[in-house]
Amino acid sequence: SDAVRRVLSMSNASNAEVTQAKVARAIEAFASRPGDTGSTPVQVAVLTVRIENVREHLKQHRKDNPSKRGLVMMVNKRRKLLKYLKRTDFDMYRRTVYSLNLEKEVKDR
């Protein structure tokens, strides 16, 4: 039992599997109903997980320009989604920003 738990632990998982698990947790945390993957807070949470993953990648691979471009695109998409959420449902916007610790990034804009 303990050996099985160690084999299946996230410390043995690939980077893609870890990211997939983080995305699943983000979807679960922000979904308004079961199966909700398209609502704005869920999209923002998933993008945040993906952005953090690419930032970690770019710390080691500074000259990876295609990844930098993808990062910029994801950040801009998240910014637009947050702008939309702020305009349509301000309370949900505040909760989402607070939950994802995006306060500093949002205040800079």
C-alpha positions as CSV (number, residue, x, y, z in Angstrom):
1,S,0.0,0.0,0.0
2,D,2.8,2.4,1.0
3,A,4.8,1.4,-2.1
4,V,1.9,1.9,-4.4
5,R,1.2,5.3,-2.9
6,R,4.9,6.3,-3.5
7,V,4.8,5.1,-7.1
8,L,1.6,7.0,-7.8
9,S,2.7,10.2,-6.0
10,M,3.0,13.5,-7.8
11,S,6.8,13.6,-7.2
12,N,7.2,10.8,-9.8
13,A,4.8,12.5,-12.3
14,S,6.0,14.3,-15.4
15,N,5.7,18.0,-15.7
16,A,2.7,17.6,-18.0
17,E,1.0,15.4,-15.5
18,V,1.6,17.9,-12.7
19,T,0.3,20.7,-14.8
20,Q,-2.8,18.6,-15.7
21,A,-3.5,17.9,-12.0
22,K,-3.1,21.6,-11.1
23,V,-5.5,22.6,-14.0
24,A,-8.0,20.0,-12.7
25,R,-7.8,21.4,-9.2
26,A,-8.3,25.0,-10.5
27,I,-11.3,23.9,-12.5
28,E,-12.7,22.1,-9.4
29,A,-12.1,25.2,-7.2
30,F,-13.7,27.7,-9.6
31,A,-16.5,25.7,-11.3
32,S,-20.0,27.1,-10.5
33,R,-21.5,23.7,-11.3
34,P,-20.2,20.2,-12.1
35,G,-18.6,20.1,-15.6
36,D,-18.2,23.9,-15.7
37,T,-15.0,24.5,-17.7
38,G,-16.0,27.5,-19.7
39,S,-17.1,30.2,-17.2
40,T,-14.8,33.2,-17.0
41,P,-13.4,32.5,-13.5
42,V,-12.5,28.9,-14.5
43,Q,-10.8,30.2,-17.7
44,V,-8.8,32.7,-15.7
45,A,-7.8,30.1,-13.2
46,V,-6.7,27.6,-15.9
47,L,-4.7,30.4,-17.7
48,T,-3.1,31.3,-14.4
49,V,-1.9,27.7,-13.9
50,R,-0.6,27.6,-17.5
51,I,1.1,31.0,-17.1
52,E,2.9,29.9,-13.9
53,N,4.1,26.7,-15.7
54,V,5.5,28.7,-18.7
55,R,7.2,31.1,-16.3
56,E,8.9,28.3,-14.6
57,H,10.0,26.9,-18.0
58,L,11.4,30.3,-19.1
59,K,13.5,30.6,-15.9
60,Q,15.6,27.7,-17.3
61,H,15.2,28.4,-21.0
62,R,15.5,32.2,-21.3
63,K,16.0,32.2,-25.1
64,D,12.9,30.1,-25.9
65,N,11.1,32.8,-27.9
66,P,8.1,30.8,-29.0
67,S,7.3,30.1,-25.3
68,K,7.8,33.8,-24.5
69,R,5.3,34.6,-27.3
70,G,2.8,32.0,-25.9
71,L,3.3,33.5,-22.4
72,V,2.5,37.0,-23.7
73,M,-0.6,35.7,-25.5
74,M,-1.8,33.9,-22.4
75,V,-1.3,36.9,-20.1
76,N,-3.1,39.1,-22.6
77,K,-6.0,36.7,-22.8
78,R,-6.2,36.5,-19.0
79,R,-6.1,40.3,-18.8
80,K,-9.0,40.5,-21.3
81,L,-11.0,37.9,-19.4
82,L,-10.5,39.7,-16.1
83,K,-11.5,43.0,-17.8
84,Y,-14.7,41.3,-19.0
85,L,-15.4,39.8,-15.6
86,K,-14.8,43.2,-13.9
87,R,-17.3,44.8,-16.2
88,T,-20.0,42.1,-15.9
89,D,-19.7,40.7,-12.3
90,F,-17.5,42.8,-10.1
91,D,-18.0,40.6,-6.9
92,M,-16.9,37.5,-8.8
93,Y,-14.0,39.5,-10.2
94,R,-12.8,40.4,-6.7
95,R,-13.1,36.8,-5.5
96,T,-11.3,35.4,-8.5
97,V,-8.4,38.0,-8.2
98,Y,-8.1,37.4,-4.5
99,S,-8.2,33.6,-4.7
100,L,-5.5,33.6,-7.4
101,N,-3.3,36.2,-5.7
102,L,-3.4,38.4,-8.7
103,E,-3.8,41.6,-6.7
104,K,-0.4,43.1,-7.5
105,E,-0.6,42.3,-11.2
106,V,-4.1,43.7,-11.5
107,K,-3.3,46.9,-9.6
108,D,-0.3,47.6,-12.0
109,R,-2.7,47.9,-14.9
